[in-house]
Amino acid sequence: MAASTHRGVPLAQSTHEPVYSELRTTILRMGALAEAILDKAARSVRERDARLAAEVNADDLEIDRLDIDVDEGVLRALALRAPVAEDLRTVFAIKTMATDLERIGDLARNIACSARRLAERPDTSEAARLEPLEEAARQLLRRALDAFRDHDASAAQQVIEGDDQVDALQDQIVRDQIARIEANPSHAAQSVDVILIAESLERVADHATNIAEDVILVAEARNVKHAGKLDTPA
């Protein structure tokens, strides 16, 4: 049977393929859809396209359907295969990844809602400030999914380290927009939506980081969640 692919690249093989191949294929399909819906929401902001933004809600339904498919697949794997060791970690990680990807779909819907409002108001060109943050968040999501596909803990660690850049970009946008509101209150509504979009993009990066942490758990049996806080003396 031909190996499954993500964006045309063969998936790394599990020790029990094809037992878990369906789950892996479903989560990577879900990841590809999350990337696509996020890109569409971001384009609706850049292009001030309310019709494109309206499509995001319908697109998100497919992510929700795949989320349910993952739930059912995880239950089947646990009930019928009794996975242990790395296979058990993989099943657990896929379940938590599905939650993160479903929430990315919700965040894309939030971005699209702001895009529709921005399209109805005078263009202040402030949305252009979002582009570096958008690109950084999308890259982290893509790299996290690739790390899962490739079973690459080192690549996953790089995703975790890249989250600080996204946080810094979001903080700068918020500061700039607050200053703009104070200087030009007539454009406050547009600036508020720019802030909301920036916050949603930062949350996308957080979910990508969660996925990367799951990759490390699967590949190295290390739980690195909250490592920065827990390793710091009180």
TIGU-307203 format. One line per 10 residues: number of its first residue (from 1); their letters; for each residue x, y, z of N, C-alpha, C. Coordinates in Angstrom, 1 decimal, padded with zeros to 4 digits. Example, Ala and Ser with C-alpha at 12.3 -4.5 7.8 and 13.67 -1.06 7.14 Angstrom:
2
1) as) 013.2,-005.7,007.8,012.3,-004.5,007.8,013.2,-003.3,007.8; 012.8,-002.2,007.1,013.7,-001.1,007.1,012.9,000.0,007.9 $
***
This chain:
234
1) maasthrgvp) 000.9,-001.2,000.0,000.0,000.0,000.0,000.9,001.2,000.0; 000.6,002.2,-000.8,001.4,003.4,-000.9,001.4,004.2,000.4; 002.5,004.8,000.7,002.6,005.6,002.0,001.7,006.8,001.8; 001.1,007.2,003.0,000.3,008.5,003.0,001.2,009.6,002.9; 000.7,010.8,002.4,001.5,012.0,002.2,000.8,013.2,002.9; 001.7,014.2,003.2,001.2,015.5,003.7,001.8,016.5,002.8; 001.0,017.3,002.0,001.5,018.2,001.0,002.4,017.4,000.0; 002.1,016.2,-000.3,002.9,015.4,-001.3,004.1,014.8,-000.8; 004.4,014.8,000.5,005.6,014.2,001.0,005.3,013.0,001.8; 006.0,011.9,001.6,005.6,010.6,002.3,005.7,010.8,003.8 $
11) laqsthepvy) 004.8,010.2,004.5,004.8,010.2,006.0,005.9,009.2,006.5; 006.5,009.6,007.6,007.3,008.6,008.3,006.5,007.4,008.7; 007.1,006.3,008.7,006.3,005.0,008.9,006.3,004.7,010.4; 005.2,004.4,011.0,005.0,003.9,012.3,005.4,002.5,012.4; 005.7,002.0,013.7,006.1,000.6,013.8,005.0,-000.3,013.5; 003.7,000.2,013.6,002.6,-000.7,013.4,001.7,-000.3,012.2; 002.3,000.3,011.2,001.5,000.7,010.0,001.0,-000.6,009.4; -000.3,-000.7,008.9,-001.2,000.5,008.7,-002.1,000.6,009.9; -001.9,000.1,011.1,-002.8,000.2,012.2,-003.2,001.6,012.5; -002.2,002.5,012.6,-002.5,003.9,013.0,-002.4,004.8,011.8 $
21) selrttilrm) -002.3,004.3,010.6,-002.1,005.2,009.4,-003.3,006.0,009.2; -004.5,005.5,009.5,-005.7,006.3,009.3,-005.8,007.5,010.2; -005.4,007.3,011.5,-005.4,008.4,012.4,-004.4,009.4,012.0; -003.2,009.0,011.6,-002.1,009.9,011.1,-002.6,010.7,009.9; -003.2,010.0,009.0,-003.7,010.7,007.7,-004.8,011.7,008.1; -005.7,011.4,009.0,-006.7,012.3,009.4,-006.2,013.5,010.0; -005.2,013.4,010.9,-004.7,014.6,011.6,-003.9,015.4,010.7; -003.2,014.9,009.7,-002.5,015.7,008.8,-003.4,016.3,007.8; -004.5,015.7,007.4,-005.6,016.3,006.6,-006.2,017.5,007.4; -006.4,017.3,008.6,-006.9,018.4,009.5,-005.9,019.5,009.6 $
31) galaeaildk) -004.7,019.2,009.7,-003.6,020.2,009.7,-003.6,021.0,008.4; -003.7,020.3,007.3,-003.7,021.0,006.0,-004.8,022.0,005.8; -006.0,021.5,006.3,-007.2,022.4,006.3,-007.1,023.6,007.2; -006.4,023.4,008.4,-006.2,024.5,009.3,-005.3,025.5,008.6; -004.3,025.1,008.0,-003.4,026.0,007.2,-004.2,026.8,006.2; -005.0,026.0,005.4,-005.7,026.7,004.3,-006.8,027.7,004.8; -007.5,027.4,005.9,-008.5,028.3,006.4,-007.8,029.5,007.0; -006.7,029.3,007.7,-005.9,030.5,008.2,-005.5,031.4,007.1; -005.0,030.8,006.0,-004.5,031.6,004.9,-005.7,032.3,004.2; -006.8,031.7,004.1,-008.0,032.4,003.5,-008.4,033.6,004.4 $
41) aarsvrerda) -008.5,033.3,005.7,-008.8,034.4,006.6,-007.9,035.6,006.5; -006.6,035.3,006.5,-005.6,036.4,006.4,-005.7,037.1,005.0; -006.0,036.4,004.0,-006.1,037.0,002.7,-007.4,037.9,002.7; -008.4,037.5,003.4,-009.6,038.4,003.4,-009.3,039.7,004.1; -008.4,039.7,005.1,-007.9,040.9,005.7,-007.1,041.7,004.8; -006.1,041.1,004.1,-005.2,041.9,003.2,-006.0,042.5,002.1; -006.9,041.7,001.5,-007.7,042.1,000.3,-009.0,042.8,000.6; -009.3,043.0,001.9,-010.5,043.7,002.3,-011.7,043.0,001.5; -011.8,041.7,001.6,-012.7,040.9,000.8,-013.7,040.2,001.8; -014.9,040.8,002.0,-015.9,040.3,002.9,-016.4,039.0,002.4 $
51) rlaaevnadd) -016.5,038.8,001.1,-017.1,037.5,000.6,-016.1,036.4,000.9; -014.8,036.6,000.7,-013.8,035.6,001.1,-013.9,035.3,002.6; -014.0,036.3,003.4,-014.1,036.1,004.8,-015.4,035.3,005.2; -016.5,035.4,004.5,-017.7,034.7,004.7,-017.5,033.2,004.5; -016.6,032.9,003.6,-016.3,031.4,003.2,-015.7,030.7,004.4; -015.0,031.4,005.3,-014.3,030.8,006.3,-015.1,030.0,007.2; -016.3,030.5,007.6,-017.2,029.7,008.4,-017.6,028.4,007.9; -017.9,028.3,006.6,-018.2,027.0,006.0,-017.0,026.1,006.0; -015.8,026.6,005.7,-014.6,025.8,005.6,-014.3,025.2,007.0; -014.6,025.9,008.1,-014.3,025.5,009.4,-015.2,024.2,009.8 $
61) leidrldidv) -016.3,024.0,009.1,-017.1,022.9,009.4,-016.4,021.6,009.1; -015.6,021.6,008.1,-014.9,020.3,007.7,-013.8,020.0,008.8; -013.2,021.0,009.3,-012.3,020.8,010.4,-013.0,020.2,011.6; -014.2,020.7,011.9,-015.0,020.1,013.0,-015.3,018.7,012.8; -015.7,018.4,011.5,-016.0,017.0,011.2,-014.8,016.1,011.4; -013.6,016.5,011.0,-012.4,015.7,011.1,-012.1,015.6,012.6; -012.4,016.6,013.4,-012.1,016.5,014.8,-012.9,015.3,015.4; -014.2,015.2,015.0,-015.0,014.1,015.4,-014.4,012.7,014.9; -013.9,012.7,013.7,-013.3,011.5,013.1,-012.1,011.1,014.0; -011.3,012.1,014.4,-010.2,011.8,015.2,-010.6,011.1,016.6 $
71) degvlralal) -011.6,011.7,017.2,-012.2,011.2,018.4,-012.5,009.7,018.2; -013.2,009.4,017.2,-013.7,008.0,016.9,-012.5,007.1,016.7; -011.5,007.6,015.9,-010.3,006.8,015.6,-009.5,006.5,016.8; -009.4,007.5,017.7,-008.6,007.3,019.0,-009.3,006.3,019.8; -010.6,006.3,019.9,-011.4,005.3,020.7,-011.2,003.9,020.2; -011.2,003.8,018.8,-011.0,002.5,018.2,-009.6,002.0,018.5; -008.6,002.9,018.4,-007.3,002.4,018.6,-007.1,002.0,020.0; -007.6,002.7,021.0,-007.5,002.3,022.4,-008.2,001.0,022.7; -009.4,000.9,022.1,-010.2,-000.3,022.4,-009.7,-001.6,021.7; -009.3,-001.5,020.5,-009.0,-002.6,019.7,-007.5,-003.0,019.7 $
81) rapvaedlrt) -006.6,-002.0,019.9,-005.2,-002.2,019.7,-004.4,-002.2,021.0; -005.0,-001.6,022.1,-004.3,-001.4,023.4,-002.9,-001.0,023.2; -002.7,000.2,022.6,-001.3,000.6,022.3,-000.5,000.9,023.5; 000.8,000.7,023.4,001.7,000.9,024.5,002.9,001.7,024.0; 003.7,002.3,024.9,005.0,003.0,024.6,004.7,004.1,023.5; 005.5,004.1,022.4,005.4,005.1,021.5,004.1,005.2,020.8; 003.5,004.0,020.5,002.2,004.0,019.9,001.1,004.7,020.8; 001.2,004.5,022.1,000.2,005.1,023.0,000.5,006.6,023.0; 001.7,007.0,023.0,002.0,008.4,023.0,001.5,009.1,021.7; 001.7,008.4,020.6,001.2,008.9,019.3,-000.3,009.1,019.3 $
91) vfaiktmatd) -001.1,008.1,019.8,-002.5,008.2,019.9,-002.9,009.4,020.8; -002.3,009.5,021.9,-002.5,010.6,022.9,-002.2,012.0,022.2; -001.1,012.0,021.5,-000.7,013.3,020.9,-001.6,013.7,019.8; -002.1,012.7,019.0,-003.0,013.0,017.9,-004.3,013.6,018.5; -004.8,013.1,019.6,-006.0,013.6,020.2,-005.8,015.0,020.6; -004.7,015.4,021.3,-004.5,016.7,021.7,-004.2,017.7,020.5; -003.5,017.1,019.5,-003.3,017.9,018.3,-004.6,018.3,017.6; -005.6,017.4,017.6,-006.9,017.7,017.0,-007.5,018.8,017.7; -007.4,018.9,019.0,-008.0,020.0,019.8,-007.4,021.3,019.4; -006.0,021.3,019.3,-005.3,022.5,018.9,-005.7,023.0,017.5 $
101) lerigdlarn) -005.9,022.0,016.5,-006.2,022.4,015.2,-007.6,022.9,015.1; -008.5,022.3,015.8,-009.9,022.7,015.8,-010.0,024.2,016.3; -009.2,024.5,017.3,-009.2,025.9,017.9,-008.5,026.9,016.9; -007.6,026.4,016.1,-007.0,027.2,015.0,-008.1,027.6,014.0; -009.0,026.6,013.7,-010.1,026.9,012.8,-011.0,028.0,013.4; -011.3,027.9,014.7,-012.1,028.9,015.4,-011.4,030.3,015.3; -010.1,030.3,015.5,-009.4,031.6,015.5,-009.4,032.2,014.1; -009.4,031.3,013.0,-009.5,031.8,011.7,-010.9,032.4,011.5; -011.9,031.9,012.1,-013.2,032.5,012.0,-013.2,033.8,012.7; -012.6,034.0,013.8,-012.5,035.2,014.5,-011.8,036.3,013.6 $
111) iacsarrlae) -010.7,035.9,013.0,-010.0,036.8,012.1,-010.9,037.2,010.9; -011.7,036.3,010.4,-012.6,036.6,009.3,-013.7,037.6,009.7; -014.2,037.4,010.9,-015.2,038.4,011.4,-014.6,039.8,011.5; -013.4,039.9,011.9,-012.7,041.2,011.9,-012.5,041.7,010.5; -012.2,040.8,009.6,-011.9,041.2,008.2,-013.2,041.8,007.6; -014.4,041.2,007.9,-015.6,041.7,007.4,-015.9,043.1,007.9; -015.6,043.3,009.2,-015.9,044.7,009.7,-014.9,045.7,009.1; -013.6,045.3,008.9,-012.7,046.2,008.3,-013.0,046.5,006.9; -013.6,045.6,006.1,-014.0,045.8,004.8,-015.1,046.8,004.7; -015.9,047.0,005.7,-017.0,047.9,005.7,-016.7,049.3,006.1 $
121) rpdtseaarl) -015.5,049.5,006.6,-015.0,050.8,007.2,-014.0,051.4,006.3; -013.7,052.7,006.4,-012.6,053.3,005.6,-011.3,052.6,005.9; -010.5,052.5,004.8,-009.2,051.8,004.9,-008.2,052.7,005.5; -007.7,052.3,006.6,-006.6,053.1,007.3,-005.2,052.5,007.0; -005.1,051.4,006.3,-003.9,050.8,005.9,-003.2,050.2,007.1; -003.8,050.2,008.3,-003.2,049.6,009.5,-003.1,048.1,009.4; -004.0,047.4,008.7,-004.0,046.0,008.6,-002.7,045.5,008.0; -002.0,046.3,007.2,-000.7,045.9,006.6,000.3,045.5,007.6; 000.2,046.2,008.8,001.1,045.9,009.9,001.0,044.5,010.4; 000.0,043.8,010.0,-000.2,042.4,010.5,000.6,041.4,009.7 $
131) epleeaarql) 001.1,041.8,008.5,001.6,040.8,007.6,002.8,040.0,008.2; 003.8,040.7,008.9,004.9,039.9,009.4,004.4,038.9,010.5; 003.5,039.3,011.3,002.9,038.4,012.4,002.2,037.3,011.7; 001.4,037.6,010.7,000.7,036.5,010.0,001.6,035.5,009.5; 002.7,035.9,008.8,003.6,035.0,008.2,004.4,034.2,009.2; 004.7,034.8,010.3,005.4,034.1,011.4,004.5,033.0,012.0; 003.3,033.3,012.2,002.4,032.4,012.8,002.1,031.2,011.9; 001.9,031.5,010.6,001.7,030.5,009.6,002.9,029.5,009.5; 004.1,030.1,009.5,005.3,029.3,009.4,005.5,028.4,010.6; 005.1,028.9,011.8,005.2,028.0,013.0,004.3,026.8,012.8 $
141) lrraldafrd) 003.0,027.1,012.4,002.1,026.0,012.2,002.6,025.0,011.2; 003.1,025.5,010.1,003.5,024.6,009.0,004.7,023.7,009.5; 005.6,024.4,010.2,006.8,023.6,010.7,006.4,022.6,011.8; 005.4,023.0,012.6,005.0,022.0,013.6,004.4,020.8,013.0; 003.6,021.0,012.0,002.9,019.8,011.3,004.0,019.0,010.6; 005.0,019.7,010.0,006.0,018.9,009.3,006.9,018.1,010.3; 007.1,018.7,011.5,007.8,018.0,012.5,007.1,016.7,012.9; 005.8,016.8,013.0,005.0,015.6,013.4,005.1,014.6,012.2; 004.9,015.0,011.0,005.0,014.1,009.9,006.4,013.4,009.8; 007.4,014.2,010.1,008.8,013.7,010.0,009.3,013.0,011.3 $
151) hdasaaqqvi) 008.5,013.1,012.3,008.9,012.5,013.6,010.2,013.2,014.1; 010.3,014.5,014.0,011.5,015.3,014.1,011.4,016.1,015.4; 012.0,015.7,016.5,011.9,016.4,017.7,012.8,017.7,017.6; 013.9,017.7,016.9,014.7,018.9,016.8,014.0,020.0,016.1; 013.3,019.7,015.0,012.5,020.7,014.3,011.4,021.2,015.2; 010.8,020.3,016.0,009.7,020.7,016.9,010.3,021.7,018.0; 011.5,021.5,018.4,012.1,022.4,019.4,012.3,023.8,018.8; 012.6,023.8,017.5,012.8,025.1,016.9,011.5,025.9,016.8; 010.4,025.1,016.6,009.0,025.8,016.7,008.8,026.4,018.0; 009.1,025.7,019.1,008.9,026.2,020.4,009.7,027.5,020.6 $
161) egddqvdalq) 010.9,027.5,020.2,011.8,028.6,020.3,011.3,029.8,019.5; 010.7,029.5,018.4,010.2,030.6,017.5,009.0,031.4,018.0; 008.3,030.8,019.0,007.1,031.5,019.6,007.4,032.8,020.2; 008.6,033.0,020.7,009.0,034.3,021.3,008.9,035.4,020.3; 009.3,035.2,019.0,009.3,036.2,018.0,007.8,036.6,017.7; 006.9,035.6,017.7,005.5,035.9,017.5,005.0,036.8,018.6; 005.3,036.5,019.8,004.9,037.3,021.0,005.4,038.7,020.8; 006.6,038.9,020.4,007.2,040.2,020.3,006.5,041.0,019.2; 006.2,040.4,018.1,005.5,041.1,017.0,004.1,041.5,017.4; 003.4,040.6,018.1,002.0,040.9,018.6,002.1,042.1,019.6 $
171) dqivrdqiar) 003.0,042.0,020.5,003.1,043.1,021.5,003.3,044.5,020.8; 004.2,044.5,019.8,004.4,045.7,019.1,003.2,046.3,018.4; 002.5,045.4,017.8,001.2,045.8,017.1,000.2,046.4,018.1; 000.1,045.7,019.2,-000.9,046.2,020.2,-000.4,047.6,020.7; 000.8,047.8,021.0,001.3,049.1,021.4,001.1,050.2,020.3; 001.4,049.8,019.1,001.2,050.8,018.0,-000.3,051.2,017.8; -001.2,050.2,017.9,-002.6,050.5,017.7,-003.2,051.3,018.9; -002.7,051.0,020.1,-003.2,051.8,021.2,-002.7,053.3,021.1; -001.5,053.5,020.6,-001.0,054.8,020.4,-001.8,055.5,019.3; -002.2,054.7,018.2,-003.0,055.3,017.1,-004.4,055.7,017.6 $
181) ieanpshaaq) -005.0,054.9,018.5,-006.3,055.2,019.0,-006.2,056.5,019.8; -005.2,056.7,020.5,-005.1,057.9,021.3,-004.9,059.1,020.4; -004.1,058.9,019.3,-003.9,060.0,018.4,-005.0,060.3,017.4; -005.8,059.3,017.1,-006.8,059.4,016.1,-008.0,058.6,016.5; -008.8,059.0,017.4,-010.0,058.3,017.9,-011.0,057.9,016.8; -011.0,058.6,015.7,-012.0,058.3,014.7,-011.8,057.0,014.0; -010.5,056.5,014.1,-010.2,055.2,013.5,-010.1,054.1,014.6; -010.6,054.4,015.8,-010.5,053.4,016.9,-011.1,052.0,016.5; -012.2,052.0,015.8,-012.8,050.7,015.5,-011.9,049.8,014.7; -011.2,050.5,013.7,-010.3,049.7,012.8,-009.1,049.2,013.7 $
191) svdviliaes) -008.6,050.1,014.5,-007.5,049.6,015.3,-007.8,048.5,016.3; -009.0,048.5,016.8,-009.4,047.5,017.7,-009.5,046.1,017.0; -010.0,046.1,015.7,-010.0,044.9,015.0,-008.6,044.4,014.6; -007.7,045.4,014.4,-006.3,045.0,014.1,-005.7,044.3,015.4; -006.0,044.8,016.5,-005.5,044.2,017.8,-006.1,042.8,017.9; -007.4,042.7,017.7,-008.1,041.4,017.8,-007.5,040.4,016.8; -007.2,040.8,015.6,-006.5,039.8,014.7,-005.1,039.5,015.2; -004.4,040.4,015.7,-003.0,040.1,016.2,-003.1,039.1,017.3; -004.1,039.3,018.2,-004.2,038.4,019.3,-004.6,037.0,018.8; -005.4,036.9,017.8,-005.8,035.6,017.2,-004.6,034.9,016.6 $
201) lervadhatn) -003.7,035.7,015.9,-002.5,035.1,015.3,-001.5,034.6,016.3; -001.4,035.4,017.4,-000.6,034.9,018.5,-001.0,033.6,019.1; -002.4,033.5,019.2,-002.9,032.2,019.7,-002.7,031.1,018.7; -002.7,031.3,017.4,-002.4,030.3,016.5,-001.0,029.8,016.7; 000.0,030.7,017.0,001.3,030.3,017.3,001.4,029.5,018.5; 000.6,029.8,019.5,000.6,029.0,020.8,000.1,027.6,020.5; -000.9,027.5,019.7,-001.4,026.1,019.3,-000.3,025.3,018.5; 000.4,026.0,017.6,001.5,025.4,016.9,002.6,024.9,017.9; 002.8,025.7,018.9,003.8,025.3,019.9,003.3,024.1,020.7; 002.0,024.0,021.0,001.5,022.8,021.6,001.7,021.6,020.8 $
211) iaedvilvae) 001.5,021.7,019.5,001.7,020.6,018.6,003.2,020.2,018.6; 004.1,021.1,018.6,005.5,020.8,018.6,005.8,020.1,019.9; 005.2,020.5,021.0,005.5,019.8,022.3,005.0,018.4,022.2; 003.9,018.1,021.6,003.4,016.8,021.4,004.4,015.9,020.6; 005.0,016.6,019.6,006.0,015.8,018.7,007.1,015.3,019.6; 007.6,016.2,020.5,008.7,015.8,021.4,008.3,014.7,022.3; 007.1,014.8,022.8,006.5,013.7,023.7,006.5,012.4,022.9; 006.1,012.4,021.7,006.1,011.1,020.9,007.5,010.6,020.6; 008.3,011.5,020.1,009.6,011.1,019.6,010.6,010.8,020.7; 010.5,011.5,021.8,011.6,011.3,022.8,011.0,011.0,024.2 $
221) arnvkhagkl) 009.7,010.8,024.3,009.1,010.5,025.6,009.4,011.5,026.7; 009.5,012.8,026.2,009.8,013.9,027.1,008.6,014.8,027.1; 008.1,015.2,028.3,007.0,016.2,028.4,007.7,017.5,028.6; 007.6,018.4,027.6,008.2,019.7,027.8,007.2,020.8,028.0; 006.0,020.5,028.2,005.0,021.5,028.4,005.3,022.3,029.7; 005.2,023.6,029.6,005.5,024.5,030.8,006.9,024.4,031.3; 007.8,023.9,030.5,009.2,023.6,030.9,009.9,024.9,031.4; 009.7,026.0,030.7,010.3,027.3,031.0,009.9,027.7,032.4; 008.6,027.6,032.7,008.1,028.1,034.0,008.5,027.1,035.1; 008.4,025.8,034.9,008.6,024.8,035.9,010.1,024.7,036.2 $
231) dtpa) 011.0,025.0,035.3,012.4,024.9,035.5,013.0,026.1,036.2; 012.1,027.2,036.3,012.6,028.4,036.9,012.4,028.4,038.4; 013.4,028.6,039.2,013.2,028.6,040.7,012.2,029.6,041.1; 011.4,029.3,042.1,010.4,030.2,042.6,011.0,031.4,043.3 $
***
